[in-house]
Amino acid sequence: MLNKIVLTMASLRLFSGTLEIAAALLMLRFNQIEKALLVNTGLALAGPLILLSTTTIGLVGIAEKLSFGKMLWVVAGVSCIFIGILKK
């Protein structure tokens, strides 16, 4: 039997992959650079949201197994990832 948290995380990643494939197909269908960039921009917004959602679900699942100190390190690491993504 699959763990519900793992199943939810995997489902989000499958959804993310489906979005990527759909976006690539849209780019090919539109066959215009401007529209392809618009589709790509939408993916740039969806990617971090899915990363954050998946990470949050995973952290909730292991929260009872981690010490407070280790949880702070995980939060610091995720924060660094987002600072690196969003920093201009």
PABA-383248 format. One record per residue (C-alpha): residue in one letter; y, x, z. Coordinates in nm, 3 decimals, always signed. Layout:
<sites>
(site "A"; (Y; X; Z));
...
</sites>
This chain:
<sites>
(site "M"; (+0.000; +0.000; +0.000));
(site "L"; (+0.344; +0.131; -0.094));
(site "N"; (+0.612; +0.188; +0.164));
(site "K"; (+0.891; -0.070; +0.115));
(site "I"; (+1.164; +0.191; +0.141));
(site "V"; (+0.999; +0.419; -0.113));
(site "L"; (+0.945; +0.120; -0.344));
(site "T"; (+1.312; +0.024; -0.315));
(site "M"; (+1.427; +0.379; -0.384));
(site "A"; (+1.195; +0.409; -0.685));
(site "S"; (+1.312; +0.071; -0.815));
(site "L"; (+1.675; +0.184; -0.802));
(site "R"; (+1.585; +0.498; -0.994));
(site "L"; (+1.393; +0.296; -1.254));
(site "F"; (+1.698; +0.071; -1.287));
(site "S"; (+1.917; +0.379; -1.329));
(site "G"; (+1.688; +0.516; -1.599));
(site "T"; (+1.690; +0.181; -1.778));
(site "L"; (+2.071; +0.185; -1.772));
(site "E"; (+2.070; +0.533; -1.925));
(site "I"; (+1.838; +0.428; -2.207));
(site "A"; (+2.037; +0.108; -2.270));
(site "A"; (+2.359; +0.310; -2.282));
(site "A"; (+2.211; +0.553; -2.534));
(site "L"; (+2.100; +0.263; -2.753));
(site "L"; (+2.446; +0.107; -2.731));
(site "M"; (+2.605; +0.435; -2.834));
(site "L"; (+2.378; +0.452; -3.136));
(site "R"; (+2.444; +0.087; -3.224));
(site "F"; (+2.824; +0.119; -3.202));
(site "N"; (+2.820; +0.451; -3.389));
(site "Q"; (+3.183; +0.521; -3.287));
(site "I"; (+3.300; +0.807; -3.068));
(site "E"; (+3.555; +0.595; -2.880));
(site "K"; (+3.299; +0.328; -2.789));
(site "A"; (+3.039; +0.590; -2.700));
(site "L"; (+3.287; +0.749; -2.459));
(site "L"; (+3.356; +0.409; -2.305));
(site "V"; (+2.983; +0.351; -2.249));
(site "N"; (+2.949; +0.700; -2.106));
(site "T"; (+3.235; +0.633; -1.864));
(site "G"; (+3.049; +0.329; -1.733));
(site "L"; (+2.748; +0.550; -1.666));
(site "A"; (+2.967; +0.798; -1.482));
(site "L"; (+3.058; +0.519; -1.240));
(site "A"; (+2.704; +0.386; -1.202));
(site "G"; (+2.540; +0.724; -1.137));
(site "P"; (+2.710; +0.807; -0.805));
(site "L"; (+2.667; +0.450; -0.682));
(site "I"; (+2.295; +0.464; -0.744));
(site "L"; (+2.276; +0.809; -0.583));
(site "L"; (+2.459; +0.682; -0.277));
(site "S"; (+2.245; +0.368; -0.254));
(site "T"; (+1.917; +0.556; -0.290));
(site "T"; (+2.022; +0.820; -0.037));
(site "T"; (+2.140; +0.557; +0.211));
(site "I"; (+1.813; +0.366; +0.187));
(site "G"; (+1.617; +0.689; +0.239));
(site "L"; (+1.829; +0.790; +0.538));
(site "V"; (+1.784; +0.450; +0.697));
(site "G"; (+1.409; +0.493; +0.651));
(site "I"; (+1.395; +0.828; +0.827));
(site "A"; (+1.675; +0.775; +1.079));
(site "E"; (+1.435; +0.723; +1.367));
(site "K"; (+1.246; +1.042; +1.282));
(site "L"; (+1.550; +1.272; +1.264));
(site "S"; (+1.742; +1.417; +1.553));
(site "F"; (+2.114; +1.350; +1.567));
(site "G"; (+2.190; +1.711; +1.468));
(site "K"; (+1.969; +1.697; +1.161));
(site "M"; (+2.121; +1.364; +1.060));
(site "L"; (+2.466; +1.526; +1.075));
(site "W"; (+2.345; +1.803; +0.842));
(site "V"; (+2.214; +1.545; +0.595));
(site "V"; (+2.542; +1.351; +0.605));
(site "A"; (+2.735; +1.676; +0.556));
(site "G"; (+2.520; +1.764; +0.256));
(site "V"; (+2.564; +1.424; +0.093));
(site "S"; (+2.939; +1.447; +0.160));
(site "C"; (+2.950; +1.785; -0.016));
(site "I"; (+2.774; +1.634; -0.317));
(site "F"; (+3.029; +1.355; -0.343));
(site "I"; (+3.323; +1.590; -0.292));
(site "G"; (+3.186; +1.804; -0.575));
(site "I"; (+3.138; +1.502; -0.802));
(site "L"; (+3.473; +1.338; -0.733));
(site "K"; (+3.690; +1.650; -0.699));
(site "K"; (+3.919; +1.700; -0.998));
</sites>
